[in-house]
Amino acid sequence: MDRLCIERCLRGETNAFEGILDRYERPVYNAIVRMGADREEARDLCQQVFVKAYQHLDSYDPAYKFFSWLYRVAINETINALKARRPFEPLSPAMQAGDANPEETFAASEEIQHALVEIDIKYRLAIIVRHFLQLSYEEAAEVLDVPVKTVKSRLFTARQLLREILEGQRHAAR
């Protein structure tokens, strides 16, 4: 389905991009929120991601999965936006309770969000692509453009860092 939409877009059928937008808008938005953007910023970034993806569709290599390429665009855009603001700006909840499914509710918890924003972006991305986007190690490696061993190593470190932060928050709350 993705390849057909892409081929049609590259032939000049601009409306063919709607299929890609329909399929990936929500997951890309959710990934951007999990990286640390608030809801309004995530909407803007999501739009930027799809504009950039459309403009650079000819650079997509069909030897790889399209979502990996698209998530890479989303990651790069979001990292650039997050670098432009204060590094530890507090996050707002990812979704309103009525809109959230259980996975989004978990991701939106203040405790987890604050802990995620405190760890280095490379560890945060590893958690996001593996646990929130539920990509395999191989897919995560493709999206992050690192070897599988690096993904596993970053996940190990990220989990340790998150555990330390969360335990510290709980201890401080006592």
C-alpha positions in Angstrom: 0.0 0.0 0.0 2.8 2.5 0.9 4.7 1.8 -2.2 1.7 2.3 -4.4 1.0 5.6 -2.8 4.6 6.7 -3.1 4.8 5.7 -6.7 1.6 7.6 -7.5 2.9 10.7 -5.6 6.2 10.5 -7.5 4.2 10.5 -10.8 2.5 13.7 -9.7 -0.7 12.5 -8.2 -0.6 14.7 -5.1 -3.8 13.3 -3.6 -2.2 9.9 -3.3 -0.3 11.2 -0.3 -3.6 11.2 1.7 -3.3 7.4 2.1 0.1 7.9 3.8 -1.2 10.7 5.9 -4.2 8.7 7.0 -2.1 5.7 7.9 0.7 7.4 9.7 -0.5 10.7 11.1 -1.6 9.4 14.5 1.5 7.2 15.2 3.8 10.0 14.1 1.9 12.5 16.3 2.1 10.1 19.3 5.8 9.5 18.8 6.4 13.3 18.7 4.5 13.7 22.0 6.5 10.9 23.6 9.7 12.6 22.6 8.7 15.6 24.7 6.6 18.0 22.6 3.3 19.3 24.0 0.1 18.7 22.1 0.1 22.0 20.2 3.8 21.7 19.3 3.3 18.1 18.3 0.5 19.1 15.9 2.8 21.7 14.3 5.7 19.2 14.1 3.6 16.5 12.7 2.5 18.8 9.9 6.2 19.8 9.3 7.1 16.1 9.2 4.6 15.3 6.5 5.4 18.3 4.4 9.1 17.4 4.6 8.4 13.8 3.8 6.3 14.8 0.8 9.0 17.2 -0.5 11.7 14.6 -0.1 9.7 11.5 -1.1 12.1 10.9 -4.0 14.9 10.3 -1.5 13.1 7.4 0.1 14.8 4.1 -0.7 12.2 1.4 -1.2 14.7 -1.3 -0.1 13.7 -0.2 3.5 10.3 0.0 5.2 8.6 3.4 4.6 7.6 3.9 8.3 11.2 3.6 9.3 12.1 6.4 6.9 9.1 8.5 8.0 9.9 8.0 11.7 13.4 9.1 11.0 12.1 12.3 9.5 9.9 12.8 12.6 12.7 12.1 15.0 15.0 14.6 13.3 12.4 17.3 13.2 11.4 16.8 16.8 15.0 16.8 18.0 15.7 20.0 16.2 12.5 21.6 17.8 13.4 20.3 21.3 16.9 21.7 21.0 15.5 25.1 20.3 13.7 25.3 23.6 14.7 24.8 27.2 16.1 21.3 27.7 14.0 20.3 30.6 10.7 22.1 30.0 7.9 20.2 31.7 5.6 18.2 29.6 1.9 18.5 29.4 -0.2 15.3 29.3 0.1 13.6 26.0 -3.6 13.1 25.5 -6.8 14.0 27.2 -8.3 11.1 29.1 -11.2 10.7 26.8 -8.9 10.4 23.7 -6.4 8.0 25.2 -6.1 4.3 24.8 -4.2 2.4 27.6 -0.8 2.7 25.9 -1.3 6.5 25.5 -2.5 6.8 29.1 0.6 5.1 30.4 2.9 7.2 28.1 1.1 10.4 29.3 1.6 9.8 33.0 3.4 12.8 34.5 5.9 10.6 36.3 7.1 8.7 33.2 7.1 11.9 31.1 9.2 13.8 33.5 11.6 10.9 33.8 11.8 10.5 30.0 12.6 14.1 29.5 15.5 13.9 32.0 17.4 11.3 30.1 19.6 11.9 27.1 17.7 12.0 23.8 19.5 8.9 22.4 18.2 6.8 25.3 14.8 8.4 25.2 14.5 7.6 21.5 15.4 4.0 22.1 12.6 3.7 24.7 10.1 5.4 22.4 10.8 3.3 19.3 11.0 0.0 21.1 8.3 0.3 23.8 5.9 3.0 22.6 6.0 2.4 18.9 6.6 -1.4 19.5 9.2 -1.8 16.8 11.4 -4.9 16.8 15.1 -4.4 17.6 15.9 -4.6 13.9 13.2 -2.0 13.0 14.4 0.3 15.9 18.0 0.0 14.6 16.8 1.0 11.1 14.8 4.0 12.4 17.7 5.1 14.7 20.3 4.3 12.1 22.5 2.4 14.5 23.3 -1.4 14.9 21.0 -3.7 16.7 23.6 -4.1 19.5 23.6 -0.3 20.0 19.8 -0.3 20.4 20.0 -3.1 23.0 22.7 -1.3 24.9 20.9 2.0 24.8 17.7 0.3 26.0 19.6 -1.3 28.9 21.1 2.1 29.9 17.8 3.9 29.4 15.9 1.5 31.7 18.5 1.8 34.4 18.4 5.6 34.1 14.6 5.7 34.2 14.5 3.3 37.2 17.0 5.6 39.1 15.0 8.7 38.3 11.6 7.2 39.2 13.0 5.7 42.5 14.5 9.1 43.3 11.1 10.8 42.6 9.3 8.3 44.8 11.9 8.6 47.6 11.7 12.4 47.5 7.9 12.3 47.7 8.0 10.5 51.0 
